Amino acid sequence: MTLNATNDENRNYFFGLESFFFSLWSIVVPLFVGAILSWTDGRVFLSKMLTVNSGYQMVTVIAFMIAIGACIALSKGNFKNPVQKKFFYIKFHILWRKLLALAGLKGLVQGFLVTAPAVLVLKLVGNEGSLGLIQGIGGGLTAIIVYILGRVAKPQDRMKIFGFGLLVFFVGTLFNAILFSAIGVIIFVLCKVLFQPLHDLAYFPTMMKTIDAVSAIEKRNEYAYIMSHEIGLFAGRATGMLLFILLAYYISDTFALKYALVIVGAVQLLSLPLAKRIIKDIDTNKYSTEI
């Protein structure tokens, strides 16, 4: 839907707006859920004693109603179904193979960002609730920054944003490895919270620009590239988690928590020259119709 509803000129704004609301709701929703759970526990409603489980049931119903509302909103959109039905391909244009390598590098970090912050906080800070507070403060500031960048940044500014995000993440991993303390974890989590939306703000418009270019060359359905892209992300995630497991198993879990992130952050820096190469190839029309 994003491919059909946006173009290269307005995708910075679209993903800036998306990141803004994602960051905003990632703060508001936990507060809202916590308020419901606190309100329901021990209250009497219609002669029935409510518990925390009752609160979770209310949250589930509310989430279900929101999902239905979203489906109704989407059903009112004017979206076209793909003409081609084939989605799975093995052979791709070299330009898309470069993008798949970029997706693998992105997935390499994603595999760590799901679990590493929580594990580090539990090990070095001792209270997982601190993770939510840190991410909430950082997320609020990041949401504003990303929204402003989405409004003012041009397509030619993407690589600057991309490179800055990669550098911020790498610096965060260095602080974590060198300090390996509560302060180091806090700095890393703040860097991680800033890195993710900045990275996505530049990455996804680049991905869609590549899809536009390659689909025009290969005359294939755009959705085929989205499916292929997910496979690239998964390969990166699997590689990242395998690296962590091997370091933890053969050396120690402490070593893995300290240095696996540094290794991944350093490798992730390769994304910048690769992304620049992809953009240059598209802008200069380097490739014709050969596969």
N, C-alpha and C positions, 0 to 999 in steps of 0.2 A: 504493500500500500504506500509505503514511503517513497519507493521508486517511482510510482505512478503520480504521486501527489506533489513531488518536489523536483527541483532541478539543481544543477551544480551551484547556481548563484545564491539560492536561499537555504541550502542544507546546513550551513553553519548556524543560521538562526534557528532552524527546526531542531537540530540536536542540542543547541544551547538551551532552548526552551524545554526540551524533553529532559535534559539533565537537571535543569532548575527544578522542575516539578518532581523528578525522581528523588533528588536530594531533599526537597522540602517534605515530601510525604514520608520519606524514610525516617524523618524526625517526628512528624505529627502522628503518624499511625501508631508507633509504639506507645506514645503518650496517651493517645485515645484509647488503645486497648488496655493499658494499665489503669486508666481512670474507670473504665467499665468493670474490670475485675475487682478493683477496690470498692466500687459502689455496690456491686451485687453481693459480695461476700457478707453473709450475716443478715441481709435485709429480708423482709417479708413482703411478698407480692402475691396478691390474690390468695391469701391464707397459706401460702407456700413459702417455706424457708429457702432462700437462694444461697448457693455456694459459689466457689470459684469456677466449678464446672459449669454452672448456669451461665456465668459470664462468658466462658469460652463458647458455649452454645449460641449466645446472643451475637458474639463476634462473628461466628460462622454464618449465621443468618444474614447479618449485615453485609459480609463479604460476598455472599451469594447474590444478594439483591444488587450490589454494585456491579457484579459481573453480568447480570441480566441487563442492567441499564446500559453497560458498555456494548453489549451485543446489539441492543436496540439502536443505539447511536450509530454503530457500524453498518447496520442493515439499511440505514437511510442514506449511506454514501453511494456515490456513483462510481463503483469499481468494476473493472472489466476482468473477466476470467481469462486465463492464458489460452492462447490459440493452440499451441503445441501441448501435447499431453506428456511427452517424455521429459523426465527430470534428471535421470541418472546418466552421466557420461563419465568416461575414464580419461579420454584424451582431450586436452584443452590447449588453447593458444598459450604461447610462452608468457604473455602479459598476465594471464590469469594464474599461471603457475607461480609467478613472482608474488602475486597477491596471496596465494595459498601459503607461501613461505612466511609472508607477513602475518597471516592469520595464525600460523603455528607459533610464531613468537609471541603474539598476543595471548594465545591459549596457555603458553608456558607460564605466564604470570598469573593468569586466572586461576589455575589449579592451586596456587598458594594463597591467593587473597581470600579464598573462602574459609580456610581453616587456620592459617598461620597467625593472624592477629589475635584470635580467641585463645589459641594455645600459648602464645607469648604472654598475653595478659594474665592468664591463669598461673603460668609458671613464675613470672617475675613481678607482677602487680598483686596477684592474689584474689582479685575480685572482678568477676566478669562484668558486673554492673558498671565498672569504670570504663569498659570498652564502649558501652552505649553512650556514656557521657562525653567521652573524647570524640567519638564519631559524630555525635550530635552537634557539638560546638564546631568541629571542623566542617561538617556537612553544611551547616547554615551559612558559613562564610564562603564555602566553595560554590554553593548554589548561586549566590549573588555574583561572584566573579565569573562563573561560566555563562550566566545569563547575559551579562554585559559583553563578554567576549563574543557570544553568539550574535549579538546585535551589531557590533561594530567590525568584527573580523571579516575579511574578504577571503575568497578561495586561495589567494596567493599567500595568506598568512597562516595557513594550516600547518605547514611544516615547522614554523616557529613555535606554535602552540604544542605540536606533537613533540618536538625536541625538548621543550621546557618541561613537559609532563614526564618524559622519560628520565630527564636529569633529576627532577625532584624525587622520583621513586628510587633511583640509584643512590642518591644521597641519604635517603631514609634507611635503606638497607645497610649502608656503611655505619650510620649512627647506631643501629641495632647491633651490628656485629662488634663494633669497637667498645661501646658502653655495656651492652648486654645487661641492662638494668631496667628498672621501672621508667627512668627518664628516657632511655634509649627506645623502649617500646612506645612510649607516648609520642616521641618524635616520629618514629616509623609509621605509626597509625595515622598521624596527622598528614604525613607525606603521602601515604596511601590514599587517604580520603581526597586529597587534592589531585593526585595523579589520575585516578580513574575517570572522572568526568572530562578532564583536559584531554586525556588520551582518546576517549570516545568521541569528543567533539571534533577531533581531526581525523580519527581513523575511519569512522563510518561514512562520512562524505567521500573520502578517498576510495573506500571500497565500492560505493555506489557509482562513482565516476568511472571506476574500472569496469564495473558491470555494464554500464552504458556503452563503453568503448568496445569491450570484447563481444557483447551480444550483437552489436552492429557488424562486427567482423565475421563472427561464426554463424549468424542468423539463427541463434538459439533463444529459447525462452529464458527470461531473466531469472525465473525461479530456480532453474537448474544450477545457477551459480550460487544462489543462496544456500541450497542444499550442500553443494560442494564446499562452500565456505565453512559450514558447520562441521564438516568432517575435518577440515584443516584445524579449526579451533580445538576439536576433541583430541587430535593427534598431539597438539601442543600441551593440552592439559594432562594427558596421560604421560607424556615425557617429563613434565615438571614434577608430577607426583612420584613417578618412578625414581627420579633423581633424589628426591627427599627420602624416600623409603630406603634406597641403597646407602645413602650417607648415614642415616639413622641406624641401619642394621649392621653395616660393616665398620663404622667408626663410633658414633654416639648420637643420641637424640639432641644433645646440647650443640654438638658440632653442626648438625643438620639445621637446627633453628638459627644458628649464627651465620653460617656461610652458604647454605643453599640459596637463601634470598639474595645474597651478594652475587653469586654466580648467575642466577636468573636475571637479576637487575643489569649485570654487565652484558650478558648476551642480548638482553632486550634493547640495549643501545644500538644494536645492529639494525633495528627497525627503521631508524631515521634515514640512513643512506639508502636503504632498500625502498622506503616509501618515496623518497625524492626521485629515485630512478624510475619508479612506476609513473609518477606524475609527469616527469620529463618525457618519457616514452609516449604518453598519451598526448601531451600538449604539442609535441613535435611531429606527431603522426608517424612515428618510427616504423610501426608495423602496418602492413597492408592486410591482405586477406589470407596470407599463408598461416597454417596451423603448425 
